């Protein structure tokens, strides 16, 4: 049985750097600015022979409960309750601050075992801060450098001492839910082009939730999972890290990724916001379905369309959620207008699922998830080569490709080469001469004939090798 460790401390003592060190990846955003981390993040970690879950938390701040720092503090207090062991982190370089003493009392009252971590111990003058840390009464401070990986053996020994060998050295749990970093992004190869396998609804599903700042992404995830897991509020841009949340919907395991709001590129100036957006883009690349949250009161801003275009170019399957539907006075008229706009502004994914929801009241959430599953089935769909070529015969008879420079273009056959998203290869005589308008016609006809609404479809043109090319003509 594993255990959970929460990393607690005031802002800017290096909690996220220590979290990344224990996890072995740069998952949490790190910057010199105090208060970068806001939500709590949980991940599997390893410290030599110890295997456990580690929780990264926001910096403890003394503030009113209604303010943003106050809500961040509530998330940190939840992490303390969930944890079996606390890493109380102080900055050895700057020494003890009044907040360190205040929060040490909070940690002590929790009654949980505590390891006092004196971070940044590699800095000149850190010895004074290390000695000061004894004043907290939390035991011997362990000098570490999370940035450089120093002091980790001592930290491991302190964990074993705090929990006891039997608990600390328990068997490692298998974490099969990890995202493979090498996953192909442009589609998955099909081994047998004639096979049409059934959809597997037992596989875990990865969903990223994206949109502009203050569209209600974190509120939507909290409403879906039924708990206040993510920090929310009226302020725009609360979420910074991409936080993953495990959830079970109707017996299916789902990993939800909350992302930072994406503003127009020209407005993103600060380094921290750039890091947040990059983290969000990474979440999109590793997701299968991407829910684009639009504010129904101001939908289809230019940035919304750019986010949708990015998702389509990445080959992910998009679903639109028109959030804040509880604020709309004329829902029927507006819904018809929004659906018409969706078809007109996003022709690349004709038939995209668009669902009105209210994260505040919980309206439309089941319908949204049903649309997600429906889109995922289409994104995974395969069509046998026989069916494709029977369809192609009818298309060529009804509307053959045009002649270019006086020569007729010949299309020989079509086959599906990839899924996730569906990708097709068309064999033709002169691929470079084929007009894009005809390729779009083929794509739209194929989408309609095989019922593939709302997902990007890739169409590649190839020419078959001429066995006589390069041979001199015999006289």
Secondary structure, DSSP 8 states (H G I E B T S, - for coil): ---EEEEE-STTSSHHHHHHHHHTS--S---SSTT---S-EEEEEEETTEEEEEEE--------TTSHHHHHHHHHHHHHHH-SEEEEEEETTT---HHHHHHHHHHHHHT-EEEEEEE-TTSTTHHHHHHHGGGG-SS--EE-BTTTTBTHHHHHHHHHHHH-HHHHT------TT---TT--SS-EE-S-TT------TTS-EEEEEEESTTSSHHHHHHHHHTS--S---SSTT---S-EEEEEEETTEEEEEEE------GGG--SHHHHHHHHHHHHHHHH-SEEEEEEEGGG---HHHHHHHHHHHHHT-EEEEEEE-GGG-S-HHHHHHHHHHHHHHH-GGGTT--EEE-BTTTTBTHHHHHHHHHHHHHHHT----HHHHHHHHHHHHHHS---EETTEE--EEEEEEEEETTTEEEEEES-GGGS-HHHHHHHHHHHHHHTT-TTS--EEEEE----TTTT-----
